[in-house]
Amino acid sequence: MPESYTLHYFNLQARGEAAYLIAVHGGVPVTRNLFSDFNKDLKEKCPFGQVPLLVVQDDVSGATAHIVQSIAICEFLAKKAGLIPTSHVEQAIALQYVLGVDEFRTEVYSQYYSGKETQQAKKEWKEGKMKFFLDKFESFLVGNKKEDRDLFLVGSSISWADICLYDALVEQAFLLDEDNLWGNYPLLKKFMKQVENSSESFKQYVTSSSKPVLYMKNWRQ
Ligand SMILES: N[C@@H](CCC(=O)N[C@@H](CS)C(=O)NCC(=O)O)C(=O)O
């Protein structure tokens, strides 16, 4: 059944970007509506009043579905993009990592908006929860490493979990103003490069200037 997809989000990467990266990776055509003003009409169309929102239109009947919650959108597009592992166990493990990555993202946002003095907030994050999560992600790659193979969180091929982790790490490096955020983590470092080069369309997009900005502002001060 032919369908069209429109992804609505602020003109930022943040919670809307992983879904788009998944679509780009799998060659799923998604039109983006990137806005700076979240208008009332659009808000009313979002089941929980928040974006990202994916509108799926059946091109034959014209019927539309409105899907929110970034992870639900990512999973839907990952199915279209062939980025869901085949076994039920690996599907659950991939989801476990996607949810863990979402916690990592949510926790840095709470610290970012905590109102604490900038240097103090950054220091607490870097030495506390950020270190905890980076240590974990590195250990998951170590645990799943196979001789001479590319690195993946789950199984032996790229999945939506890898793309979600890639996206969250790019965002954190920006927020903390540290290009070398994962410099002390040899597998994460290799993983980031591998994901970046994992498909031609993906590589082209992530190295292009057509991406939305990463965030309103980072913790540069
Ligand atoms: N759990 C939701 C969180 C969505 C969310 O926090 N959306 C924010 C932008 S990142 C939003 O729509 N803010 C505007 C508003 O609440 O009016 C998800 O993962 O999609």
The ligand as an SDF file (V2000), in Angstrom:
LIG
                    3D

 20 19  0  0  0  0  0  0  0  0999 V2000
    8.3440   11.6280   25.1870 N   0  0  0  0  0  0  0  0  0  0  0  0
    8.1700   12.5070   24.0690 C   0  0  0  0  0  0  0  0  0  0  0  0
    8.6600   13.9020   24.4670 C   0  0  0  0  0  0  0  0  0  0  0  0
    8.2500   14.9030   23.4210 C   0  0  0  0  0  0  0  0  0  0  0  0
    8.6940   16.2920   23.7910 C   0  0  0  0  0  0  0  0  0  0  0  0
    9.2250   16.5680   24.9080 O   0  0  0  0  0  0  0  0  0  0  0  0
    8.4910   17.2210   22.8490 N   0  0  0  0  0  0  0  0  0  0  0  0
    8.8660   18.5930   23.0480 C   0  0  0  0  0  0  0  0  0  0  0  0
   10.0020   18.9640   22.1000 C   0  0  0  0  0  0  0  0  0  0  0  0
   11.4190   17.9320   22.3260 S   0  0  0  0  0  0  0  0  0  0  0  0
    7.6850   19.5060   22.6860 C   0  0  0  0  0  0  0  0  0  0  0  0
    6.8580   19.1810   21.8500 O   0  0  0  0  0  0  0  0  0  0  0  0
    7.6590   20.6840   23.3200 N   0  0  0  0  0  0  0  0  0  0  0  0
    6.6750   21.7030   23.0070 C   0  0  0  0  0  0  0  0  0  0  0  0
    5.4410   21.6460   23.8610 C   0  0  0  0  0  0  0  0  0  0  0  0
    5.3670   20.8160   24.7950 O   0  0  0  0  0  0  0  0  0  0  0  0
    4.5510   22.4780   23.6210 O   0  0  0  0  0  0  0  0  0  0  0  0
    8.9390   11.9710   22.8560 C   0  0  0  0  0  0  0  0  0  0  0  0
    9.9150   11.2250   23.0270 O   0  0  0  0  0  0  0  0  0  0  0  0
    8.5370   12.2790   21.7300 O   0  0  0  0  0  0  0  0  0  0  0  0
  1  2  1  0
  2  3  1  0
  2 18  1  0
  3  4  1  0
  4  5  1  0
  5  6  2  0
  5  7  1  0
  7  8  1  0
  8  9  1  0
  8 11  1  0
  9 10  1  0
 11 12  2  0
 11 13  1  0
 13 14  1  0
 14 15  1  0
 15 16  2  0
 15 17  1  0
 18 19  2  0
 18 20  1  0
M  END
$$$$
